[in-house]
């Protein structure tokens, strides 16, 4: 399984929006748990959001609740992270990952930069 991440431009001003896309080379089924995580410069990689079934998401990082929305489109084998009301603190390298047949796959890290 290959995960290809589209950063949706990757640049935004504070208060703006971006949408990250993660398209799988194969099928993303409802049984495949998908994750978005991020790593700010000099910091550990932190889990942002996870989803285990269609239209179901859990926002692990409380800082993104109410601003970020994780979703998936089964017809496109794609998961999304819609990021609204961006803050400078959201600046980080973002990663898409998923579990397929008990093996974790990672997409490439993509830089998101939010300017004030």
RAKALIN-V465562 format. One line per field, one symbol per residue. psi: psi as a letter, one per 20 degrees, with the letter a starting at -180 (. if undefined). A space follows every 10 residues. Layout:
# RAKALIN-V465562
psi = ???
This chain:
# RAKALIN-V465562
psi = pppppoikgi pqqpiaqqpq qopqhbporh iopqqprqoq pjrrpqpgqq pirpkpqpog ohhipihqpp rqohhjlqqq oporlqqhii prpqqprrpo ljppqprqqp ppppq.
